[in-house]
Amino acid sequence: MLTDLPNRWVGPINELVKDLGYNGMVLVADEGDPISDFGKLVFKNTRHVVDRIIDHMKITAKIHVAVIVDSAQSFQACAVELDDDEFCILIWMAALIRTSASLSRLLATPAAREFFALEPELASVSEVAHGENTFAAYDSLSLLPRIDLGDVGNDFRRYLEFMASEWLVLHEIGHIVQGHLAVGKTVNGLTYILEQDPSVDRDYNITSQALEVDADCFANLFCVQYSLGRHHILERDGASHDEVVVGRLKPYLFSMLSVLRSFDHSPLNLETLFDSDHPPGCVRMSYLLAQMLTMQSETTIDFKGANLVEAGGLAAITLERAISEATGVNSQGGNLLSAVSIPDEVFRKPVLSRWAKIYPELNAIKLSPFKLARPQYEPA
Ligand SMILES: [Zn+2]
């Protein structure tokens, strides 16, 4: 199966995709070729994640899944409101193909092998990504062919890929169940929230960034819990409770950070922070790592005695080193470090006071029985 989107919606969704400037369409026909096979896998995995959370939260709304094939290989995902209590998640197939390619290349680096205690033999990497800086080089890494890491390495890569896609899908689900589409954009009667959707309206961007932070935190909360409950191929017998916790968090941290890192195309610039409707990837990375510390301090999740600061920091440093090693471009690791030191007045206060302002509206229409995050600032 490639999609469960009812036939009547395929045309309007294809039009929406075109209107948004993408050369893509809903994958519906099984041609028996590798694209169709991969599309079926993406659909199955996405459906699994959606069904699990629907069941978990007892959501009654219909949420369909459609895979988009896009000739430009754009990395994109979208939440769409189709009708009352009927929604759709669009996942660009290229997002998953590119994630798979970059994860294979990152895992082949000495930095990642050391971090995960993977076998030291390196796959032979003939091509190295290039670009004028670390952001362009990381972007081009995802367009190279995926490399073979051997049985264990490939298995582990698939595990990281699943977690990256789980995070992406849960982020989209977050937009739907937390009521964000009430303040989404509408084209031809369809309301949507697109990832990477530049706008020049600073006020709109602050609202949108508040929604992005909320969707990120929603995804992070569930992904952390799911990751902690999963055994993976590199887990060894006889590990202590703390080691198991850290060992299960590391693959999630690495895959989640590797996706967010790919959203940055230039060094962090606080002057242009609200020129986009999405916070810079590094700001989102920093926010989610901080959210995990809050989960620990508020004991929302039992992390045993795991040192989350060390695990998160090490994952971020490893990712940065792996990008340098895989691309040959030295990153200097700057963006996340800059994001961690942004004063509250510059990002948190404007974004979270906007959250407080839209909170009553979202709270009234959210689909989820769970409480929304309580406002921490005066509405503005
Ligand atoms: Zn989003």
Boltz pocket constraint, residues with backbone or C-beta under 6 A from the ligand:
constraints:
  - pocket:
      binder: B
      contacts: [[A, 171], [A, 175], [A, 193], [A, 194], [A, 195], [A, 211], [A, 212], [A, 215]]
      max_distance: 6.0
